[in-house]
Structures are given as structure tokens and as C-alpha cells.
Amino acid sequence: MRYNNILITGSAGFIGFHLCREILESYNDVEILGIDNMNNYYNPFLKDMRNNILKEYKGYTFLRLDFSDYPKLVESLKDKDIDLIVHLGAQAGVRYSLKDPWAYERSNVLGTMNIFEFARRFDIDKVVYASSSSVYGGNKKIPFSEDDRTDSPISLYAATKRSNELMAYTYHHLYGIEMVGLRFFTVYGEWGRPDMAYFKFAKRILLGEPIDVYNYGNMERDFTYISDVVDGMISSIERSFSYEIFNLGNSKPVKLMYFIELLERYLGRTAKKNFLPMQEGEVPVTYADISKSRELLGYDPKVSIEEGLRRFCSWFLDNREWVLRL
């Protein structure tokens, strides 16, 4: 690891938790300062559980902090040793952006600008930040390549993530900050987000409640297991770039109905299905072209959808006493 003092935003979130834990397990000389506002977009009990696991590592320090408040961000961090920022904190979710667009403006636009501005002001040379496959909008060309046009977002969430990429380029151009954007494709796995479909499906299947199957099941998603995403993130940290954007996907889209079949198999229950039309802001297919990530990051996803869902369902069943209450 080229960096000894890393600031990770959203450290109590799904991806942030797994990244922190992998770094702390693999690199004895790395100190992580994690920040998270621990909001209640989904049950903060899960964030507390993740964060408590990280607090067991001597290299992890946590601050509860909302990075959309720039004065507090500066006051809290100005005396900290930071040589890299990994910016994962964000208001997540396509569907929720239809209900509370202001949450996305505060966290994803203003908050990300605050992080970039903090990096400029305190001479931090590199920022790795989270983007999303949603920036591809209704792109008809598949697989989605980093060179494809991304000027037609179909959700506010997607628009905020694309704005992050544009701001990152500006801060790179003006101030020479090394900027690496990572477009995540439907990341799933243990300790995941309860608002995501695979988690909601598992919960409802075990409770005997119907699951909502949008577009009447005619959807495909490039599901990407969390350990593969973490591997790609660590490569993006360790390798030097000036300004780049990378797809981190599995490059093997999975039909939604097969995905549900796997959940039924591993949970030992049959799902009650409520078939519905497509929801606003969603797309029928996501599919990552990962040739650039393979070449420049050495990115090589290894976990199949069958193995990834088997691991997730095993974790879910082992923890069902509290997971079903989320």
C-alpha cells in the first residue's frame, strides 16, 4: 500500500465497511480515518454493527461527521494526517431520489464538492471516488463502456453521480489532484444494504411475503460481488493515474428471474411474486465493459452469481434473528 493515512467517507456503509476491513486485515502500517453521518436512510443499527466490527482494529478511527457541512468538515479534519481520500459516502438509491431529491443535492453534489475542495485546500494528492453504472442512463449500446456518452441520465441519482465525475475532472485540471472514479455495477454481498432488491427479496421470501418484480421480470443486472469490487478499489488506490474512470462490474448480466431462482434455492423457500411494470428511473439492462479495468487495474472478477448469492444467503440465514428486523 502506497498510503499510510487514508480518509474513507461512508466507512460504515456497505462498500466502505468491506474496503476498510480488507485494508486493515492486509496492511499493518495503514491508518484509516472513517467518517459517516450514520443517517437513517436505512436502519442505522446495521451501520452501527459494521462500524463496531471496524472499531476492533487498532488502525481504525471513526468520526461521526456530515461532509455536506464544510465548516465542520474542515474543523474536524484540519489537523489529521491524510495522504489519500476514498470518497464513498453518498445518498444512495435510484428510487428514493424520486421522493427526496434535496437529500441527493446535499450529499452527492455539495458534499462531494466539499470533499474535493478539502483535498485542494489541504494538498491531498489523490482522491478515489464512487460513481455508478446509473450514469449510462438509457444507453442502448451494450456492454457499457467508459467512452460511451453519459449526458442523458434518467434519474436524479444518476445525474448527481455524473456531476461528481465532471467536478472531479475540473479539480484535476485546475489543481492537479489525481482523480479516479469507479462506476459500480449492482454490488451485492454480506452486510449489504437493506434497500437493495436482493436483500429485500431475501427478507420477504423468508417472511412469506410477496416480492415486487418490476418490468414483469424482464430485466438483467450486472451483479458484482463485494470482494471483487474491493479488489478493484485497492488496485485503483495502489496504481497511479492522473484522471481516469473505470467500470467495476462482473461483465456477466444475470436475468432477474434466474437471480430469484437462486435466492429460492439457497434460502429453501419459494417466492411469492408480484409482477409490476418498470419503475421510473430504472433501466432494463446493465452490462459492464471491463476491458479498460482489466488492462489498467488488473481487475479480474472471480465470484460467480451462484457462489456470491450462496455466500450472501448463508450469512443471511446465520443472522436471521436480527437481519429480518431491519
C-alpha positions in Angstrom: 0.0 0.0 0.0 1.4 3.4 -1.1 -0.5 5.3 1.5 -0.3 5.2 5.3 -3.1 7.6 6.3 -6.4 7.2 4.4 -9.6 9.1 4.9 -12.6 6.9 3.9 -16.0 8.6 3.7 -19.1 6.4 4.2 -16.9 3.9 6.2 -20.0 2.4 8.0 -21.7 1.8 4.7 -21.8 -1.5 2.8 -18.8 -0.9 0.4 -16.9 1.3 2.8 -17.1 -1.3 5.5 -15.7 -4.0 3.3 -12.9 -1.8 1.9 -11.9 -0.7 5.4 -11.8 -4.2 6.7 -9.8 -5.6 3.8 -7.2 -2.8 4.1 -7.0 -3.2 7.9 -6.6 -7.0 7.6 -4.0 -6.8 4.8 -1.8 -3.8 5.7 -0.5 -3.5 9.2 1.0 0.0 8.7 -2.1 1.7 7.3 -4.2 4.0 9.5 -7.8 4.6 8.4 -9.9 7.6 9.5 -13.5 6.7 8.7 -16.3 9.2 8.6 -20.0 8.6 8.3 -23.1 10.6 9.3 -24.9 7.4 10.2 -28.2 8.7 8.7 -31.5 6.7 8.8 -32.0 6.2 5.1 -32.0 2.6 6.1 -31.8 1.1 9.7 -28.7 2.6 11.3 -28.5 -0.5 13.5 -26.7 -2.2 10.6 -24.3 0.7 10.2 -23.5 0.5 13.9 -22.8 -3.2 13.7 -20.4 -2.7 10.7 -18.7 0.2 12.5 -18.3 -1.7 15.7 -16.5 -4.5 13.8 -14.1 -1.9 12.3 -13.5 -0.3 15.7 -11.9 -3.6 16.9 -8.9 -2.9 14.6 -6.3 -0.7 16.1 -5.7 1.1 12.8 -9.3 2.4 12.6 -10.5 5.7 14.0 -14.1 6.8 13.5 -15.7 10.3 13.4 -19.4 10.8 13.1 -19.5 13.6 10.6 -21.7 15.0 7.8 -19.4 16.1 5.0 -22.1 18.3 3.5 -21.2 20.7 6.3 -18.0 22.2 5.0 -17.0 24.3 8.1 -17.5 21.2 10.4 -15.6 19.0 7.9 -12.6 21.4 7.9 -12.7 21.9 11.7 -12.8 18.2 12.4 -10.1 17.1 9.9 -7.7 20.0 9.5 -5.2 18.6 12.0 -5.4 15.0 10.8 -2.7 13.3 8.8 -4.3 12.3 5.4 -2.5 11.4 2.3 -5.4 9.8 0.3 -9.2 10.2 0.3 -11.5 7.4 -0.7 -14.9 9.1 -1.1 -17.7 6.5 -0.9 -20.2 8.4 1.2 -23.3 9.4 -0.7 -27.1 9.3 -0.6 -27.7 6.1 -2.4 -30.7 4.7 -4.3 -32.4 5.5 -7.6 -36.0 5.2 -6.3 -35.6 7.3 -3.2 -34.3 10.2 -5.4 -37.9 10.5 -6.7 -39.1 11.1 -3.1 -36.3 13.3 -1.6 -34.2 15.0 -4.3 -32.8 17.5 -1.9 -31.0 14.7 0.1 -29.1 13.9 -3.1 -28.2 17.6 -3.8 -26.8 18.0 -0.3 -24.8 14.8 0.0 -23.9 13.9 -3.6 -23.3 17.3 -5.1 -22.5 19.7 -2.3 -20.9 17.0 -0.1 -18.7 15.8 -2.9 -17.6 19.3 -3.8 -16.7 19.8 -0.1 -14.5 16.7 -0.2 -12.8 17.8 -3.4 -12.3 21.3 -2.0 -10.9 19.9 1.2 -8.4 17.9 -0.8 -7.3 21.0 -2.7 -7.1 23.2 0.4 -5.0 20.6 2.4 -2.8 19.5 -0.5 -4.1 15.9 -0.7 -2.7 14.5 -4.0 -5.2 11.8 -4.8 -9.0 11.1 -4.4 -10.7 7.8 -5.4 -14.4 8.4 -5.5 -17.5 6.3 -6.1 -19.6 6.7 -9.2 -22.3 4.4 -10.6 -23.4 2.4 -13.6 -26.6 4.6 -13.5 -24.7 7.4 -15.3 -25.1 5.4 -18.5 -28.9 6.2 -18.4 -30.9 4.6 -21.1 -27.9 3.7 -23.1 -28.9 1.2 -25.9 -25.3 0.1 -26.6 -24.1 -2.8 -24.6 -21.9 -3.5 -22.9 -21.5 -0.1 -21.3 -18.0 1.4 -22.0 -16.3 4.3 -20.2 -16.2 6.0 -23.6 -20.0 6.0 -24.1 -21.9 9.2 -23.8 -23.3 9.9 -20.3 -25.2 13.1 -20.9 -28.8 11.6 -20.6 -29.3 10.5 -17.0 -32.8 9.1 -16.3 -32.8 9.6 -12.5 -31.6 12.4 -10.3 -29.3 9.9 -8.5 -27.6 9.3 -11.9 -27.3 13.0 -12.6 -25.6 13.6 -9.2 -23.1 10.8 -9.9 -22.3 12.2 -13.3 -21.8 15.6 -11.8 -19.3 14.1 -9.4 -17.2 12.9 -12.4 -17.4 16.3 -14.0 -16.3 18.1 -10.8 -13.5 15.6 -10.4 -12.2 16.5 -13.8 -12.3 20.2 -13.0 -10.4 19.7 -9.8 -7.8 17.6 -11.6 -7.5 20.2 -14.4 -7.2 23.2 -12.1 -5.2 21.8 -9.2 -3.5 18.6 -10.4 -5.3 16.3 -8.0 -5.1 12.7 -9.1 -8.8 11.7 -9.6 -10.0 8.1 -10.1 -13.8 7.5 -10.5 -15.2 4.0 -10.1 -18.5 3.1 -11.7 -20.0 0.4 -9.6 -22.4 -2.2 -11.1 -25.0 -3.5 -8.7 -22.7 -4.5 -5.8 -24.1 -7.3 -3.5 -22.9 -9.5 -0.7 -22.9 -10.0 3.1 -23.6 -6.9 5.3 -25.3 -5.3 2.3 -27.9 -2.5 2.1 -31.4 -3.5 3.1 -32.9 -1.2 0.5 -31.4 -3.2 -2.4 -33.5 -5.7 -4.3 -31.5 -8.8 -3.4 -31.7 -8.0 0.3 -35.4 -7.1 0.3 -36.1 -10.3 -1.7 -34.3 -12.5 0.8 -36.2 -10.9 3.7 -39.6 -11.1 2.1 -39.0 -14.7 0.9 -38.2 -15.9 4.4 -41.1 -14.0 5.9 -43.5 -15.4 3.3 -44.3 -12.0 1.9 -44.6 -11.3 -1.9 -41.7 -9.7 -3.7 -42.2 -6.9 -6.3 -40.8 -8.0 -9.7 -40.5 -5.0 -11.9 -40.8 -5.0 -15.7 -42.6 -8.3 -15.3 -39.2 -9.9 -14.6 -37.7 -8.8 -18.0 -34.6 -7.3 -16.5 -30.9 -8.1 -16.4 -28.3 -6.8 -13.9 -24.6 -7.0 -13.9 -24.4 -8.2 -10.3 -20.9 -7.7 -8.8 -19.8 -9.4 -5.7 -18.4 -7.2 -3.0 -14.9 -8.9 -2.8 -14.4 -8.3 -6.5 -15.3 -4.6 -6.1 -12.9 -4.3 -3.2 -10.1 -5.8 -5.2 -10.7 -3.3 -8.0 -10.8 -0.4 -5.5 -7.5 -1.4 -3.9 -5.9 -1.6 -7.4 -7.2 1.9 -8.1 -5.6 3.1 -4.8 -2.2 1.4 -5.4 -1.7 2.4 -9.1 -1.0 5.9 -10.3 -3.3 7.7 -12.7 -3.9 11.4 -13.4 -7.6 11.3 -14.2 -9.5 8.1 -15.0 -12.9 6.5 -14.8 -13.3 2.7 -14.5 -16.2 0.3 -14.7 -16.2 -2.2 -11.8 -18.7 -4.8 -12.8 -18.8 -8.6 -13.4 -19.5 -8.3 -17.1 -22.0 -11.1 -17.0 -25.5 -9.8 -16.8 -27.9 -12.1 -14.9 -31.6 -12.4 -15.8 -33.8 -11.3 -12.9 -35.9 -14.5 -12.8 -32.8 -16.6 -12.6 -31.5 -14.4 -9.8 -34.8 -15.0 -7.9 -34.5 -18.8 -8.6 -31.1 -18.8 -7.0 -32.4 -17.0 -3.9 -35.2 -19.5 -3.6 -32.7 -22.4 -3.9 -30.3 -21.1 -1.2 -33.0 -19.9 1.2 -35.0 -23.1 0.8 -38.3 -21.2 0.1 -40.4 -20.3 -2.9 -41.0 -16.7 -3.5 -44.5 -15.2 -3.9 -44.1 -12.9 -6.9 -46.0 -9.6 -7.6 -45.2 -8.7 -11.2 -45.3 -5.0 -11.9 -44.3 -2.6 -14.8 -41.0 -0.9 -14.9 -40.4 1.8 -12.3 -39.4 5.3 -13.1 -35.6 5.9 -13.2 -34.8 2.2 -13.8 -33.3 0.6 -16.9 -33.9 -2.9 -18.3 -30.2 -4.0 -18.6 -26.9 -3.1 -17.1 -23.7 -4.6 -18.5 -20.2 -3.5 -17.9 -17.4 -3.5 -20.4 -14.4 -4.1 -18.1 -11.7 -4.3 -20.7 -10.2 -1.0 -19.6 -10.3 -2.1 -15.9 -8.6 -5.4 -16.8 -5.8 -3.6 -18.7 -5.1 -0.7 -16.3 -6.2 -2.1 -12.9 -5.5 -5.8 -13.4 -9.2 -6.1 -12.4 -10.4 -9.7 -12.7 -13.8 -10.5 -11.1 -13.8 -14.1 -9.8 -17.0 -14.7 -7.9 -19.9 -16.1 -9.9 -23.5 -15.1 -9.2 -24.1 -18.6 -7.9 -21.3 -18.5 -5.4 -21.9 -14.9 -4.4 -25.6 -15.5 -3.7 -24.8 -18.7 -1.9 -22.4 -16.8 0.4 -24.9 -14.0 1.0 -27.8 -16.4 1.8 -25.6 -18.3 4.2 -24.8 -15.1 6.0 -28.4 -14.0 5.9 -29.7 -17.3 7.4 -27.0 -17.3 10.0 -28.1 -13.8 11.2 -31.8 -14.0 10.5 -32.7 -13.2 14.1 -31.7 -9.6 13.7 -31.5 -9.2 9.9 -35.2 -9.8 9.5 -35.9 -6.8 11.8 -34.0 -4.4 9.5 
